[in-house]
Amino acid sequence: MNDQEQRRAAASAVALLAITFDKDMSDEQIDIYINNLCDLEADKLHQAVQIVIQEERFFPAIATIRAAANHDPDQMSAEEAWGFVCRRIQAEGRMAGTRGLTDQTVKAIDSCGGWVTLCESTNPIGDRIAFVRSYASASQRAARQKVTVPNRLKAAINAIGRGGE
């Protein structure tokens, strides 16, 4: 997909959002949104717009759209991970430990004082807050560290393999 097509996809996404959320936008605002979304692949952007339409009450910020585009549906949310940890504690107690858990989950458990401390805690609300914050922060860091290859670079790499066509 070339730059023109990517910009067209971004413009289409912004138009759909503006219609859905009944938002009047100036030409400058539209340009800002297009410029900040046109690097996303068209299918990812379309999926992100559908997610935003379903989950947001107001016209989204660019960061909200980008976060939806980079969302990994196979990864648990912070709340889902907290629920999983609570069920594991209820089912297996202190003996379960953190074996087999993702690094992200272990770090969130450590932010609560560790597995045994979490099992013996009498402050589930405070533990949940600490866990969710730590897990969400680790998720955001992991998403930022994922390297994405721009479409232009992908095209250039593919052209090299085909003899520079």
trRosetta pair geometry for C-beta under 8 A, 3 or more apart (Angstrom, degrees):
i j d omega theta_ij theta_ji phi_ij phi_ji
1 5 4.6 -121 -167 91 89 130
1 6 5.6 112 133 -59 114 84
1 9 7.6 1 -177 -14 145 139
1 41 7.4 128 33 -140 143 69
1 42 6.2 178 -114 -16 168 117
1 151 5.5 -48 62 -170 85 156
2 5 5.2 94 55 13 68 102
2 6 7.1 -128 104 -5 34 93
2 151 8.0 -160 -100 121 20 127
3 6 5.6 -58 -146 38 32 112
3 7 6.2 31 157 -19 67 106
3 38 7.3 46 -160 157 70 127
3 152 7.4 15 -58 -69 92 114
4 7 5.9 -56 -149 36 28 109
4 8 6.4 30 151 -21 63 107
5 8 5.4 -52 -147 35 33 115
5 9 6.4 36 153 -20 65 103
5 42 7.3 -56 144 -59 96 134
6 9 5.7 -51 -149 35 32 112
6 10 6.4 31 151 -17 64 105
6 38 4.6 95 133 -176 101 84
6 39 7.2 44 171 -88 141 21
6 40 7.9 150 -161 62 104 48
6 42 6.9 -130 -116 -60 58 90
6 151 6.7 -179 -70 34 136 150
7 10 5.6 -53 -147 38 34 112
7 11 6.2 36 152 -21 66 105
7 34 5.9 48 -154 177 79 116
7 38 4.8 2 -89 -124 58 135
8 11 5.6 -51 -146 36 31 112
8 12 6.3 34 153 -21 63 105
9 12 5.6 -53 -148 35 30 114
9 13 6.4 33 151 -21 63 105
9 38 7.5 126 65 -128 88 66
9 42 3.9 -105 -135 -115 159 98
9 45 5.9 112 143 67 111 145
9 46 7.5 -77 -169 -50 107 92
10 13 5.6 -53 -149 35 33 113
10 14 6.4 31 154 -17 66 105
10 33 7.2 173 166 129 103 79
10 34 4.5 119 118 -141 122 67
10 37 4.3 148 -136 94 112 102
10 38 4.2 -76 -22 -80 151 70
10 40 7.4 118 -87 47 98 96
10 45 6.6 -92 -92 -159 62 161
11 14 5.8 -54 -147 38 31 110
11 15 6.2 34 153 -21 65 107
11 30 7.4 44 -129 176 81 107
11 34 5.4 14 -73 -105 72 123
12 15 5.7 -54 -147 36 29 113
12 16 6.4 32 154 -20 63 105
13 16 5.8 -54 -150 35 30 111
13 17 6.5 28 153 -16 64 106
13 37 6.4 -123 75 142 139 150
13 45 5.1 -84 -70 155 154 112
13 46 6.8 -128 -92 -86 105 51
13 48 7.8 25 -153 75 138 99
13 49 4.8 -145 -149 -66 95 139
13 65 7.6 108 150 -159 130 138
14 17 5.7 -56 -149 38 32 111
14 18 6.2 33 153 -21 66 107
14 25 7.5 -75 167 47 111 167
14 30 5.9 125 139 -143 149 77
14 33 4.6 118 -107 114 130 138
14 34 6.1 -72 -16 -65 147 77
14 37 7.2 165 -54 40 100 150
15 18 5.7 -53 -145 36 30 112
15 19 6.4 28 156 -17 64 106
16 19 5.9 -56 -148 37 29 109
16 20 6.1 27 156 -19 64 111
16 49 5.8 57 89 175 131 143
16 53 7.8 -60 141 -68 105 131
17 20 5.7 -57 -142 39 29 111
17 21 6.0 -2 169 8 67 113
17 23 7.2 -16 129 35 80 130
17 49 6.1 -115 -61 -141 97 103
17 52 6.9 -9 -111 103 112 135
17 53 7.4 -135 -108 -74 68 90
17 59 6.5 99 157 -141 104 83
17 60 6.7 -85 -154 32 136 97
17 65 7.8 -52 -80 -90 154 128
18 21 6.7 -69 -135 53 21 89
18 22 7.9 57 167 -119 52 4
18 23 4.7 -105 -138 67 66 92
18 24 7.6 86 -165 -91 110 18
18 25 5.6 -90 -111 -3 130 118
18 59 7.5 32 -103 -123 50 124
19 22 7.5 16 -176 -75 28 43
20 53 5.3 -71 -177 -122 162 107
21 56 7.9 -27 -89 106 127 111
21 58 6.6 79 -152 -173 129 36
21 59 4.2 151 124 -77 157 79
21 60 7.9 -168 -49 -6 157 67
23 59 4.4 63 -70 -81 149 145
25 29 4.3 -124 -169 87 98 126
25 30 5.1 119 121 -56 126 84
25 33 7.7 -27 -167 -1 156 136
26 29 4.8 99 53 5 77 100
26 30 7.1 -139 95 -3 42 87
27 30 5.6 -54 -149 37 34 114
27 31 6.3 36 152 -21 66 105
28 31 5.7 -54 -149 35 31 112
28 32 6.5 34 152 -22 64 104
29 32 5.6 -52 -150 32 33 113
29 33 6.5 31 154 -15 65 104
30 33 5.9 -57 -151 38 31 109
30 34 6.2 28 154 -17 67 108
31 34 5.7 -56 -143 39 31 110
31 35 6.0 30 159 -19 66 110
32 35 5.9 -56 -144 38 26 110
32 36 6.3 8 161 -5 62 115
32 62 7.5 -102 137 -58 92 137
33 36 6.2 -72 -147 46 25 100
33 37 5.9 0 165 -1 66 121
33 62 6.2 -161 -121 -89 67 101
34 37 6.2 -75 -137 48 24 96
34 38 5.7 37 168 -46 67 109
35 38 6.4 -36 -128 10 21 115
36 62 4.7 -1 112 -155 142 146
36 66 7.7 -75 150 -56 98 123
37 40 5.6 -42 -175 17 66 117
37 45 6.2 98 173 -127 107 126
37 62 6.7 -136 -56 -144 94 95
37 65 6.3 -28 -103 115 122 139
37 66 7.3 -139 -105 -72 77 85
39 150 6.3 -61 -155 -121 100 97
39 151 8.0 -171 -159 5 57 97
40 44 5.3 -121 175 88 102 113
40 45 4.4 123 106 -65 124 100
40 48 7.3 -36 169 8 158 146
40 66 7.2 -153 -67 -117 132 73
40 69 5.1 -47 -141 -171 142 158
41 44 4.4 79 64 12 91 109
41 45 6.7 -166 85 -10 42 88
41 151 6.9 133 -94 -67 79 116
42 45 5.7 -58 -146 38 28 112
42 46 6.3 30 156 -21 65 106
43 46 5.6 -50 -145 35 32 112
43 47 6.4 32 155 -17 64 105
44 47 5.8 -55 -149 38 31 110
44 48 6.2 34 151 -22 64 107
44 69 4.7 74 151 -161 101 94
44 70 7.9 45 -179 -67 128 44
45 48 5.5 -53 -147 35 31 114
45 49 6.4 34 153 -21 65 102
45 65 7.7 24 -145 168 76 109
45 69 5.9 -3 -90 -107 47 127
46 49 5.8 -52 -150 32 31 111
46 50 6.6 31 151 -18 63 104
47 50 5.7 -55 -152 35 34 112
47 51 6.4 35 151 -19 66 105
47 68 7.6 -164 115 144 75 95
47 69 7.1 118 75 -117 91 59
48 51 5.6 -53 -150 36 33 112
48 52 6.2 32 153 -19 66 107
48 65 5.4 86 144 -172 126 68
48 66 7.5 15 -155 -93 156 14
48 68 3.8 123 -149 103 83 103
48 69 3.7 -33 -64 -67 142 73
48 71 7.7 141 -105 15 84 105
49 52 5.7 -54 -145 38 31 112
49 53 6.2 35 155 -23 65 105
49 65 7.0 13 -80 -138 62 104
49 68 7.8 145 -41 104 24 142
50 53 5.8 -51 -146 33 30 113
50 54 6.5 23 156 -13 62 110
51 54 5.9 -66 -153 41 28 107
51 55 5.9 -9 164 7 68 120
51 68 4.3 179 81 -161 132 123
51 71 7.0 166 -154 32 174 148
52 55 6.3 -75 -132 51 24 91
52 56 5.0 -9 -173 5 70 124
52 60 4.9 -64 -158 -29 132 152
52 64 6.3 101 -116 133 116 106
52 65 5.9 -22 -59 -99 150 70
52 68 5.3 -110 -52 -25 89 168
53 56 7.3 -37 -88 42 12 91
55 68 7.9 174 45 -103 133 125
56 59 7.8 76 132 -127 133 4
56 60 5.1 -75 -119 -70 177 100
56 64 6.6 71 -85 163 142 146
60 64 3.9 -123 -168 82 111 134
60 65 5.4 129 113 -49 133 84
61 64 4.8 104 55 -2 75 101
61 65 7.4 -143 96 -1 44 84
62 65 5.8 -58 -155 37 36 110
62 66 6.2 32 151 -17 70 108
63 66 5.7 -55 -143 40 32 110
63 67 6.1 36 156 -23 66 106
64 67 5.8 -52 -146 34 28 112
64 68 6.5 28 153 -17 61 105
65 68 5.8 -56 -152 36 31 111
65 69 6.4 31 149 -20 65 107
66 69 5.5 -54 -148 35 34 114
66 70 6.3 17 158 -6 67 110
67 70 6.1 -65 -144 47 29 100
67 71 6.5 55 150 -54 63 91
67 143 7.7 51 -134 144 70 162
68 71 5.5 -27 -152 -9 34 122
70 143 5.1 97 140 -167 129 117
70 146 7.4 163 -159 54 113 137
72 75 4.3 57 91 5 111 112
72 143 7.7 -155 -11 -97 105 97
75 139 6.9 143 143 -131 139 110
76 80 4.0 -135 -166 94 99 119
76 81 4.6 129 112 -58 130 81
76 84 6.7 -40 -145 -12 166 139
77 80 4.6 95 49 7 76 103
77 81 7.0 -141 91 -5 39 87
78 81 5.7 -55 -148 37 30 112
78 82 6.4 34 152 -21 64 104
78 108 7.6 175 -141 -120 89 152
78 131 7.4 152 -177 126 96 77
78 132 4.3 95 148 -148 126 71
78 133 7.8 90 -162 -32 152 17
78 135 4.1 144 -124 92 90 119
78 136 4.3 -37 -55 -57 145 86
78 139 6.8 -116 -59 -7 91 139
79 82 5.6 -50 -147 34 33 114
79 83 6.5 35 153 -18 64 104
79 132 6.4 24 -72 -116 59 117
80 83 5.7 -53 -151 36 33 113
80 84 6.4 37 150 -22 64 105
81 84 5.5 -51 -149 34 33 115
81 85 6.4 34 153 -19 66 103
81 104 7.6 -86 -124 115 160 105
81 105 5.5 -149 -165 -104 122 98
81 108 6.8 76 127 58 135 162
81 131 7.6 -154 105 157 102 110
81 135 5.3 -176 71 -151 147 156
82 85 5.8 -54 -149 36 31 110
82 86 6.4 32 153 -19 65 106
82 128 5.6 67 -161 -137 144 82
82 131 5.2 121 -102 110 101 133
82 132 5.8 -25 -50 -70 137 86
82 135 7.3 -139 -50 9 85 155
83 86 5.7 -54 -147 36 31 112
83 87 6.4 30 156 -17 65 106
84 87 5.9 -57 -150 37 29 109
84 88 6.3 29 152 -20 64 107
84 105 7.8 -59 86 -128 125 138
85 88 5.6 -55 -148 36 32 113
85 89 6.4 33 153 -21 65 103
85 105 6.9 176 -70 -167 113 110
85 108 7.9 -129 -48 100 155 117
85 109 6.6 -176 -134 -85 142 104
85 118 7.4 -46 160 152 124 148
85 131 7.0 -133 49 -157 156 151
86 89 5.7 -52 -149 34 31 111
86 90 6.4 29 153 -17 64 107
86 124 8.0 59 -113 -148 119 118
87 90 5.7 -55 -147 39 32 111
87 91 6.0 23 158 -14 67 112
88 91 5.9 -61 -140 43 28 105
88 92 5.8 -30 179 32 67 110
88 96 5.3 173 166 150 100 165
89 92 7.2 -81 -124 58 15 71
89 93 6.5 55 -170 -106 55 28
89 96 7.2 -128 -92 37 40 139
89 118 6.8 -116 -91 123 140 100
89 119 5.3 -172 -144 -108 111 78
90 93 8.0 11 -159 -62 7 59
91 96 7.5 74 83 -67 85 141
92 95 5.8 -110 164 71 89 88
92 96 3.5 92 105 -61 131 113
93 96 6.5 143 66 -6 39 95
93 119 6.1 79 -169 -152 58 134
94 97 7.6 39 165 -59 51 64
94 115 7.0 120 -144 133 63 100
94 116 5.4 42 -138 -114 111 76
94 119 4.7 177 -79 94 77 172
94 120 7.7 25 -78 -43 117 90
96 99 7.6 -140 165 37 57 89
96 115 7.6 -145 82 -170 81 132
97 115 5.4 81 -135 131 47 174
98 101 4.9 -77 -172 31 74 127
98 105 7.4 173 -151 110 100 98
98 106 4.8 87 -179 -111 140 96
98 109 6.0 -167 -96 62 123 159
98 115 5.3 -138 -40 -62 93 130
101 105 4.2 -107 172 86 113 129
101 106 5.3 140 97 -55 115 84
101 109 7.5 50 115 -11 162 138
102 105 4.7 96 57 6 81 101
102 106 7.0 -147 95 -4 43 86
103 106 5.6 -56 -147 38 33 112
103 107 6.2 35 155 -20 67 105
103 138 7.9 -158 112 -174 83 141
104 107 6.0 -54 -149 34 27 110
104 108 6.6 26 152 -17 61 107
104 135 6.1 80 158 -140 96 73
104 138 4.4 163 -138 122 89 138
104 139 6.6 71 -155 -66 142 68
104 142 6.8 -43 -83 -35 128 144
105 108 5.6 -56 -150 37 33 112
105 109 6.4 35 151 -20 66 104
105 135 6.9 23 -101 -111 49 110
106 109 5.6 -52 -148 36 33 112
106 110 6.3 37 151 -21 65 104
107 110 5.5 -51 -147 35 33 115
107 111 6.7 40 150 -26 63 99
107 134 6.1 -155 125 161 86 116
107 135 7.8 147 82 -88 91 55
107 138 5.6 128 78 -79 139 148
108 111 5.6 -46 -154 26 35 115
108 112 7.3 27 148 -12 60 102
108 130 7.9 144 -171 126 72 72
108 131 4.7 69 166 -156 106 69
108 132 7.7 69 -155 -54 127 16
108 134 4.1 157 -117 94 67 113
108 135 4.0 11 -88 -61 145 86
108 138 6.8 -108 -53 9 93 137
109 112 5.8 -62 -162 37 38 108
109 114 6.5 44 139 -144 91 24
109 115 5.7 16 167 -73 134 66
109 118 5.9 -76 -155 -24 85 153
109 131 7.0 26 -82 -117 42 103
110 113 7.6 -169 -168 48 35 6
110 114 5.8 23 -116 -81 55 59
110 134 7.9 -163 66 176 74 159
111 130 5.1 -167 128 161 102 101
111 131 6.6 160 74 -93 110 43
111 133 7.5 -135 142 77 155 92
111 134 3.8 -172 4 -65 161 156
112 117 6.5 180 126 99 78 108
112 118 4.7 60 112 -86 131 104
112 121 7.2 -58 169 -56 112 151
112 127 4.8 54 -140 -146 127 86
112 130 5.1 140 -85 94 75 128
112 131 5.5 -4 -49 -65 124 89
112 134 7.9 -125 -32 14 78 145
113 117 3.3 -81 114 103 118 157
113 118 6.5 165 64 -48 89 69
113 121 7.6 138 48 -74 132 114
114 117 4.8 86 60 16 80 108
114 118 6.7 -146 96 -9 37 92
115 118 5.8 -61 -149 37 27 111
115 119 6.3 26 155 -20 65 107
116 119 5.6 -53 -149 35 32 113
116 120 6.3 12 159 -3 66 112
117 120 6.2 -69 -144 48 28 98
117 121 6.3 54 152 -58 64 94
118 121 5.6 -28 -148 -10 31 123
118 127 6.0 122 -133 -153 83 136
118 131 8.0 75 -123 -72 130 124
121 124 6.6 133 110 -71 114 54
121 126 7.9 -139 -178 70 131 99
121 127 5.2 90 128 -57 167 140
123 126 4.1 -8 148 34 118 117
123 127 5.9 133 99 -23 78 90
124 127 5.5 -56 -141 41 33 114
124 128 6.1 39 158 -25 67 104
125 128 5.8 -51 -149 32 28 112
125 129 6.6 28 153 -19 62 104
126 129 5.7 -53 -150 34 33 112
126 130 6.4 28 155 -14 66 106
127 130 5.9 -58 -148 40 31 108
127 131 6.0 30 156 -19 67 111
128 131 5.7 -58 -143 39 28 111
128 132 6.0 23 162 -17 66 111
129 132 6.2 -58 -142 38 24 106
129 133 6.3 22 160 -17 61 110
130 133 6.0 -60 -148 38 26 110
130 134 6.2 20 159 -14 64 112
131 134 6.0 -65 -149 40 26 107
131 135 6.0 20 159 -15 66 113
132 135 5.8 -56 -139 41 27 109
132 136 6.0 26 162 -18 64 111
133 136 6.0 -59 -143 39 24 108
133 137 6.2 24 158 -19 62 111
134 137 5.8 -57 -148 37 27 112
134 138 6.4 26 155 -17 64 107
135 138 5.8 -56 -149 37 30 110
135 139 6.3 33 151 -22 64 106
136 139 5.5 -52 -148 34 32 115
136 140 6.5 32 154 -19 65 103
137 140 5.8 -53 -150 35 31 110
137 141 6.5 31 152 -17 64 105
138 141 5.7 -53 -148 37 33 112
138 142 6.3 34 153 -20 66 106
139 142 5.7 -56 -148 36 30 111
139 143 6.4 29 154 -19 65 106
140 143 5.7 -53 -147 35 32 111
140 144 6.4 29 155 -17 65 106
141 144 5.8 -58 -150 37 31 109
141 145 6.3 25 155 -18 66 111
142 145 5.8 -61 -146 38 30 109
142 146 7.0 45 152 -37 62 92
143 146 6.0 -38 -158 7 35 114
149 153 5.2 -117 -180 86 91 121
149 154 5.3 111 120 -60 116 90
149 157 7.8 -19 173 -1 145 143
150 153 4.8 89 64 8 82 104
150 154 7.1 -146 99 -6 42 87
151 154 5.4 -52 -147 36 37 115
151 155 6.3 39 154 -21 68 103
152 155 5.7 -53 -151 34 31 112
152 156 6.4 31 151 -19 64 106
153 156 5.5 -52 -147 36 34 113
153 157 6.3 36 153 -20 66 104
154 157 5.8 -55 -148 36 30 110
154 158 6.3 28 154 -16 65 107
155 158 5.7 -56 -147 39 30 110
155 159 6.2 34 153 -24 64 106
156 159 5.6 -52 -147 33 31 114
156 160 6.7 38 152 -25 62 100
157 160 5.8 -49 -156 25 33 114
157 161 7.0 30 149 -15 62 104
158 161 5.8 -57 -156 36 37 112
158 162 6.5 19 153 -7 69 110
159 162 5.9 -66 -147 46 34 102
159 164 5.6 46 156 -128 95 32
159 165 5.9 -137 -143 53 80 65
160 164 6.6 27 -106 -70 39 65
162 165 4.6 -44 115 7 121 115
